[in-house]
């Protein structure tokens, strides 16, 4: 949620701040704003509802000459997305400015207290209380020190936050604080930087400092960055992270949108993940650090995730129970946090999160740690909170994923889940070495199978016409592909705003069949697998009601082709790996439907890439 950038140094701040906001816009695009400290010692800024492009137009007409500033692009929580609620927020004097990512849970009580003390609020946000708390601290115990003032203010807060603050009374200095929401910093010869995501800093440095929970930082114009604890003690060795990808990885590179680019990058992402994973002793996952005895003793696995990653979890359950013979419970993190769980010393929890910063998922991991379970993470972002707080981490190595709609991270997470399953199954004796090698060799063929599907994008473009006059759609599948149906429906909803729901195909007649009428689009995943004949029966039920059926089917299946209006062909694929190949068609289909409906596929309304609030 929300993109934060800050800079102090020798160069003009506004160009970096605006570029940083453009890079981070996938984190929120309800409104945006910028605040700088002018040469006259006064804060001046511009903010507005809408996209960063609108802010940039307004900034071009304003005097923002300054070498120190902060900026923000917002995903609304408290307060409507309008000009008055856009960040940065100021205090009553206009001499303190803050940007905030997170939620202040006790803001109502704090606001009532501040109003009673004479403060006047200019927004409906929870974030503004931080500016007024800093204002009081600057005039009191902090004695004009913005870092001390921010530390005193945060001591009053409940909730989660990444805060970047500046004051005209402490010129050229930026103060930062983190609890829950991510914040990274950089020290360079040209100045000091802050951002809520490393993508904003990749163009200026290859090394960043990661603030830990409860830490504070001071950024100064000479480029120095100092990190402090909650009690004000300086941290001598803060956490550093080397950025291992070029900044161009987060640019379009000639593609019309990031969704198209990231769909096309799936074969290479999977190849990176698989490289070097098979040895004579089976699958190599040294990152997990667990003994054969501990694996053999696992009595239950909880898989916890949100959204698209939750769908990966459902497939993970099928794989682990089928191959490793371990009972698995899959839960959405937002529900799991408020449920009783059965944990022993032999329980394993696997969390799946692309960003590694999903608030609900992190809360679940902490809950399981406290209960005594070992926690492994499957994530994409190096050094993320999920990676740092877990007992082991399997990086999916998909590279930056900018489009809000996850595509390459989804398929890479599924491949990571297969690797984890093979690792567990082999080491607990459920699968022989030869079988592990055979499954791995099948995995190595997936990139070329996906390339074949990518070359058939014209099929998805043609099928998108079937949704032209639709008000809703139904996705059907059996076995592991009931989850493929769920992910396909989610993709369509996310980017096209067309309502869609998914059902196990055999459950259609227990309710959803009532929706069917002439022209109603139904997408059915019907590969050449053990339940193909059953799924064909469901297709016949669909067409008997006059609905329009689009099938994802295996090459050469003329029985299916003769029944349906459109076929999205996939090459022959091992049954358990069909979801990794078939979903690529549904990703492309969702994109083409969205484009036909005039939607922004990279920045769907009301959504943000990383959900860092509960």
N, C-alpha and C positions, 0 to 999 in steps of 0.2 A: 504494500500500500504506500502511496505517496512517495514522490521523489524529492530528495533533499540534496542541494549542493551549496558549498561555501568556498570562498577564496579570500586570502589576504596575502599580499606580496608587493612586487614592484610593477606588475603589469596591470592593464585595465581589467577590472573584474567582470564587467557585463558580458563581453564575448564568451568567456568560459562558462559563466553562469547560464546563459541562454543555450549554448551548445550542450551543457550538461543536462539541462531540462529536456531538450529534444531527445537525448539518449535515454533518459529515464521516464519518458512520457508513458511507457507501457505500465508504469507503476501507478498511474492515476492521471486522468485528463479531464476532470470536472472543472478545474480552474487552475490558474498559475499566477505566480507573482515573483517580484525581485525587489530587494532593498539594498541600497548602498550607502556608504558614509561619504558625503561630499567633502570637497576641499574646504568648505566653510564650516565644517564641524557639525553639519546637520544631516540627519537621515532623510533620504528621499527614495521613493519607490513607485512601482507600477504594478498593478495586479488586476486581473479580470477573470470572469467566468469563461469557460471554453478551453480551447487547445493552446499549446505553447506558441503556435504560429500567430494567434491573435495577440498574445502578449508581446511577441517580437515586433509586431506592427506598431503597437503602442510605445514600446521602448525606443523605436527608431525616432520618435517624435519628442522624446524626453531627454533631459540632461542627466545622464547616468555616469558621468566621468568620475571614476573612483578606483582605488586599488584594493578595496575591501568590501565584500558584499555577500549576501546569502539569497537563496532562491528556492522555490518549492513548486511542485506540480501535485495537485490534490486528488485524492479519491475520498469523496465525502462520507463522513460518519455522522458527526453532530453538526447540524445546520445544512441548509440547502446549498447546492453548488451555484453560488452567485458571487458578484463582486465583493460584497461585504464579508463573506466568509472565506474568501481566498487568503492564503498566507502570502507573505509574512504578516504577523500580527504585532501591533505596537502597544506600548503601555500608555498611560494617561499623558505623560510628558512628551511623548513622541521621540524619546531618546533611547528606547530599548526596542529591539526587533527580534522576533523569534520565528523559527519554522519548526514544525513538529510532525512526527509520524508516530501513530499509536493511538491509544485511548486513555484519557484521564478519567478514571472511574468515579472519583470523588469530586468532580468539577462542580457539581451543583452546590455542595456544601461550601466549597472554596469560593465560588462566585458569590453566594449569598454573603459570606463573611467579608469579601472584598468590597462589594457594593455598600454594605453597612459601614465600612471604613471610609467610604467616599470615592471609591474607584468608579469610573464610567466605562462600560463595555461597548465596543463598536461592532461586535459580531455575535453570532449564535453558537460559536464553536466551543468545544471543551478546551482547545489549545490556548485560547487567549488568556486563561487564568495564569499560565506560566509567565507571560510577559508582565502581568501585574504583580505577581509574587517576586519576580526579579526586581521590578521597580522599587518595591518596599525594601528589599535586601540591599539594593544599591545605595539607598538613602540611609540605611541603618548599619547592621553589623558587617556587611561586605565592604563598606567604605569605598565604593566606586570600582571595585574589582569584579568584572563580569563573571569570571570563573567561580569565585567564591559565592557570588549572588546566585548563579545557576545551581550550585551545589546546595545552597540553603533552600532554594525554591523546590528542587527535586525531593528534598527531605519531607516536603508536605504532600507530595503527590502519591496517588495510588493508581496502579494500572500499568501501562507499557508506554515506552517512549524512546525515540531518538530525537534529541533536541539540539539545534544549532542556534546560538544567540550572539548578538553583537550590541554594543552600546556606544553612543556618541561620547559618553563619559570615560570610556576605556578604548580610545581610538586605535584602529589597526589590529585589533585583537578579536578573535572568534573563540567562543567557548562551546564545548560539546558535551553531551551526556547521553548515556545509553542504558536502557533497561528493557530488554525484550526485543525491541525493533533494531535491525542492524544499522551499523554506522561504521564506515571505513575512512581512514585519513591518509594523507601523503605529505611527505616533506621533500621538497626539491629546492634547487638553487633559485628557481623563479618564484617560490612562495610556498604556502601551505594550503592544503585542500581538504575538504570534507565532502562525503557523498553517502547516500544510502545504499549504493550499489557500486561494485568495482567497475562496471561498464563505463561509468561517467569519468573514471580516472585512468582508463587504459590508454588514452591518448597522451597523457602527461607523465606517466611513470609505469614501471614494471614491478613496483613493490609498494604494498600498502600496509598500513597498521590497522589491525582490527580491534576496535574497542570491545572489551568484555562487558558482560552485565555488571552494572553498578559502577563502571568507570567513567571518568570525566577526562577532558582534554583541553589544552590551550593551544591555539594556532596563532603564530605571530608572523609579522610581515617579513621577518628575515628568513622565513621558511621553516623555522623550528616548530616541532610538535612535541608537547610534553603531556604525558598521561598520568592521571592521579586516581587514587582510590576514593571511596566514599568519605573517608575521614581526612582527605587532603594530602595523604602521603604520596610522593612521586613514585611511579612504577619504573624501575630501572631497566627492565627488559620487556617492553610491551610485545604483543603478538604481531609478527610480521607474516605477510603472505605474498609470495611471488606470483604475479599474473602470468599464466602460461599460454596466453593466446594474444594474437595481434588485435589491435583496436578495429581493424577492418573486418574482423569476424562479426562485429555487431553493426555492420553497414549492409545496405541492400545489394551492393555488388552487381548491379544490372538487372536484378529481379524486380518485378512490379510491386511486390510487397514481401514482408518478412515471412508471412505464412507460406507463400510459394517457395521462398528460398529454403526455409527450414524443412518443408516436406521433401524437397529435392536432396537435402543433406543427410537423409536417414541412412542410406547405404554406408557412407563414410563413417558416420557416428558408430554404427554397429561394428564395422571393421576395426575401429580404434579400440572399442571395448573388448573385442574377442582376442586381439593380438597377444600372443604369448600366454594364453590362459591354460592351455593343455600341456601337461608334462607326462612323463612316464608313470607318474604317481597319481594321475587324474587331474582334476581342475585345480589350478593354482589361485588361491584367494588368501594370500598372506595378510591382507589388510584386516582380516576378521579375527585372527589370533584366538583360536578356540581348539582345544585338544579333541582327539578322537573319543576319549572317554566322556568328555563333556557333551559332545554331539550325541553319543549313544544314549546319554541319560536324559536328553530333552524329552519332556513329557507333553508339552503343548507349545504351539507358536501362536502369538498374536501378531497379526499384520494390521497396521494402523496407518491410515492415509486420508487424504481429502480429494474430492473431485476426480480428475483424470487419474491421479495416482491411486485412488481407491479402486478404480477399475483394474489397474495393474495388480492390486492386492487380491482381487477376486480370482484372477488367473493364477497368481502365485499359490493361492490355496489349492486349486485343482492340481497344479504341478507337484507341490510338496506332498499332498496326501496320496497322489498316484504313484510317485516315484520314491519319495523318502519315507512314506508310511508314518508320518507324524501328524497328529490332529492339529488343525489350523482353525483359528477364529479370525475373521476379517471384520473390522469395524471402522466406520467413519470416525475420524478423530473427534469431531465436534460432539458426537454422542458418547464415545468411549470415555471421555473425561468425567462423565457424570454417572457411570455405571460401576457396579461391583465387578471385580475381576478375580479370577482364580489363579493365584500365582504361587509357585513353589521355587525352591532353589534351582530347579531344572527347567524353568520357563524361559523361553526366548521371545523377545519382542522385535519385530522388524518394522521400522518406520520407513515410509516411502515419500519423498518430497523433492520435487525438482529444485526448488530454490534453497532448501535446507533452512528456511526461515518461516515456514507456515506455522502460525501461532498455535492452532489447535493440535497439530501433530507434535510440536515440541512439548506442549503440555502433557500429551499422552506419554511421550518418552520419559519425561521427568516422573510422572506418576508410576510408571513401570520400574524405573530405577529405584524409587523410594520403596516399592513393594519387594525389591530384591531380585528382579529379573535382569538378565543381560539384554542389552539393547544394541541392535545393529541398524545402520542407516543405509538406504539406497538413495543417493542424491547426486545432483549435477554440479553443485557449486563448491569449489575448493575452499576449505576453511570456514564453511558456513556453520551456523550454530548447531545444526543437526550433526554435522561431522565432528565438531569439537566436543559435543556432549555425549556422543555415543561410544560404546565399547569397541566398535569396529565400524568401518565405513567402506562401502563399495561405490566408487565414483562411476557414473555412467559415461562420462567423457563426451557428452553430446555437444559441448561448446555453448556459447551464449545462445539462449532462446529468447528472442525479443518479442515475437508475436504473443499476445495474451493467450491465444488458443494454442495449447501444447500439442505438438506433433512429433518432432524427433525425440523429445524427451520421453514421450510415451513408449515408443517402440524400443528405445534404448533401455528404459526401465524394465520392459518385459524381457529383454535379452539378459539383463542383469539378474532378474528373478530366475531365469532358467539356469544361469551359472550357479547361483546360490543353491538352487534345488539339486543340481548335479553334484555339487560339492557335499551337501548334506547326505544325499542318497548314497554316494560312494563311500563316505567315511563312516556311515553308520551300518554299512553292509547291505543296504537294500538294493544296490545296483553294482554290477560287476564292472571292472575296469574297461573291458571291451565294449560294454553297452554305453558307458560314459563317453568313450572315444567316438562311438558311432553317432551319438546325439550331438556331440560337439562338431563333428564334421557336417552334420545337417545344419547346424547353426551357421557355419561358415559359408553356406550357400545362400543364406537369406539376403545378403546385400544384392546379389545378382537377381534374385527373384523380385526384390523390391524395385530394382532398376527396370525390370520388365513391366511391372505395373505402372511405374512412372511414365514409361513410353506409351501407355494406353490412356493417358489423361483425356483424350478426345472422347472416350466412352463416358467419362464422368460429366464432361461438358454437355454432351448430348442428353444424358439422363437428367441433368439439372432442369431441362425444359418441363419435365413431368411435375415439377414443383411450382410452376409459374402461377397457377391459380389456387394453390393449396393453402388451407388455413392451419393444417396440422399434418403430421406424418407419423407412421408407425415403423419401428425397426424390430425385426424378429431374428432369433438365432437359437440354436440348441447347444448344450454342453458349454465348452469354453467360448463358443461364439455367441452365446447369450450375452456375454460381457462385451464382445465386439459390437453387438447391436446397441448396448447401452452407451458405449463410447461414441459410436456413430451418431446416435441421437443427441448426445451431449454436444458434439462438434457442430451439428446443424443448429441447435438452439443457440449456442454461444455466438456464432458469427452471422447467422442469417435472421435471428429473432423469430424464426418459424417454430411454432410449438412442435415438439416431437417427443415421443416416449418409446421406451424399449420394453419388450417382454420376451421371456422364454417362449419360443414358438408354440409349444404345446399348451401354454397358458392363454393363448389368444382367445380361445373360445370361452374363457371364464371371465369375459368382460370386454376387452378391447374390440372384439369382433363387432360390437354394437356401433362402433365408429365407422365401419366400412360402408362405402357408397361409391357410385361411379366417380372416377377421377381421384379418389383418395390414394395418395402414394404410400406404398408399403415396401420397405427395403428388407429383403430376406437374405441372410448369409447361409448359403447352402453348398458348402464344399463337398468334395468326394470323401466323406468320412463315414463313421459307423452309424450315424443317425440321418444320413442323406434321405433315405426313403421316407422317414417320418416327416422331415422338413418339406419334402415335395408335397406330401399330403396337406400340410399347412398352406403351401402356395395355392393348391387347388381350392382350398376353402376361401382364400383371398379373392381369387379371380371369379369364383362363383358368385360373389357379392358385387362384382363389377369394379372392384378397386384396381388401381394401377400397380403392378408389381415390378420392382427392380430387383434383380438377383445378383448377388456376388457368388459366382460359380467357378468351378474348376474347368480349365481349358478342355473343350471337346464334349462337354455335357449337353448333348442335343436334347435330351429329355427336358431339362430345365429351360433351355433356350426356346423350345416349342411352346412353353406355357406362358412366358412372361413378356412384357413389353420391352424391357431393356436388360442387358446382361453386362455386368462389370467382371471381365474375365481375370482370373488369377492363375498362374502356372501351378502345376502339381506341387503340393507342399505337405510335409508331414503334419498329421492332424493337430498335434499340440502347438505347432508353430504357425498355423493358419492365421490366428489373430494378429500376428506381427506383420503379415503380408496383406491380409484383407483390409485392415484398417486404413491402409494408404489410399485405397479407392474411396473410402468414406470421408477421409480428410479432404481429398480433392473435390469430391462431390459437394461437401459442405461449403467449400470455398467458392465453387462455381455458382451454387444457389445464392450465396451471400452477395456475390458480385452482381448477379442478375437483379437482386433486390436493392442494389445501391448501398450496400452496407460496407463499413470500414472493417475489413477482415482482421487487421492487426490490432485495432483498438475498439472492441465491441463495447457498446454502451453499458454502463454500470459495473463493468468488470475491471479488475486489475490483475497484473501478472502474479504478484506475490502477496498473499493474504497474511499480513503480519499482525492482525488484530483478531480477537475471538468474536 
